[in-house]
Amino acid sequence: MKVGKVEIRIADIGQVHEVARNLIATFEKERFFAFFGKMGVGKTTLIKEMCDVLGVVDVVCSPTFAIVNEYSTSSDESVFHFDFYRLKSLAEAYDIGYEEYFYSGCYCFVEWSEKVEELLPERYVRVEMEEQNGMRILKANIIEE
């Protein structure tokens, strides 16, 4: 079941910080964000800005090879950033102990969520991104099963 819906059009990279701030504010009670979209659509860029809004003090970069990065905020809270692009099987997600991260209560930002869709929590923010004529279209919904 989909609950709520946000659609944002991003025409310029300079808008991304404001979009990140709005997403965090709109879904202020949510901690799990699953990102869907083709390579190069801006998922990592948006996550970097969301981390900035949350006060992450570490360097934010895509965990393509590590699968998960943990960042700390200025208030010493953890933020987890996943990139499942290189995942070959769900067993690899189990091997990293995904449950400990997903159900930690900390912010989790997951790229390439389609690779682990069956492992996603019962409630999360689904963020779909696509590119149309040089503009990024972002759609976000709370998914609750």
SULTA-V572323 format. One record per backbone hydrogen bond with DSSP energy under -1.0 kcal/mol. NH is the residue of the N-H (numbers start at 0). CO is the residue of the C=O. E is the energy in kcal/mol with one decimal. If there is no record, write none. Layout:
BEGIN
[[NH | CO | E] [NH | CO | E]]
END
This chain:
BEGIN
[[2 | 141 | -2.9] [5 | 139 | -2.6] [7 | 137 | -3.0] [9 | 135 | -3.3] [14 | 11 | -2.3] [15 | 12 | -1.5] [18 | 14 | -2.3] [19 | 15 | -2.7] [20 | 16 | -2.5] [21 | 17 | -2.5] [22 | 18 | -2.5] [23 | 19 | -2.4] [24 | 20 | -2.2] [25 | 21 | -3.1] [26 | 22 | -2.3] [27 | 24 | -1.2] [29 | 26 | -1.8] [32 | 107 | -2.9] [33 | 124 | -3.0] [34 | 109 | -3.3] [35 | 126 | -2.9] [40 | 37 | -1.6] [45 | 41 | -2.3] [46 | 42 | -2.4] [47 | 43 | -2.6] [48 | 44 | -1.8] [49 | 45 | -2.4] [50 | 46 | -2.6] [51 | 47 | -1.9] [52 | 48 | -2.3] [53 | 49 | -1.8] [54 | 51 | -1.3] [55 | 50 | -2.7] [56 | 71 | -2.9] [66 | 62 | -2.6] [67 | 65 | -1.4] [68 | 80 | -2.5] [70 | 78 | -2.9] [72 | 76 | -2.2] [73 | 54 | -1.7] [75 | 72 | -2.1] [78 | 70 | -2.2] [79 | 106 | -2.9] [80 | 68 | -2.5] [81 | 108 | -3.1] [82 | 66 | -2.3] [83 | 110 | -2.0] [86 | 83 | -1.5] [91 | 88 | -1.2] [93 | 89 | -2.0] [94 | 90 | -2.4] [95 | 91 | -1.4] [96 | 93 | -1.3] [97 | 92 | -1.9] [99 | 96 | -1.3] [101 | 97 | -3.3] [102 | 98 | -2.3] [103 | 100 | -1.7] [107 | 30 | -3.0] [108 | 79 | -2.7] [109 | 32 | -2.6] [110 | 81 | -2.5] [112 | 34 | -1.7] [114 | 111 | -1.6] [115 | 112 | -1.7] [118 | 115 | -2.6] [119 | 116 | -1.0] [123 | 142 | -2.0] [124 | 31 | -2.9] [125 | 140 | -3.3] [126 | 33 | -3.2] [127 | 138 | -3.3] [128 | 35 | -2.7] [129 | 136 | -2.0] [131 | 134 | -3.1] [134 | 131 | -2.0] [135 | 9 | -2.7] [136 | 129 | -3.1] [137 | 7 | -3.1] [138 | 127 | -2.7] [139 | 5 | -2.8] [140 | 125 | -2.0] [141 | 2 | -1.9] [142 | 123 | -3.6] [143 | 0 | -2.2] [144 | 121 | -2.4]]
END
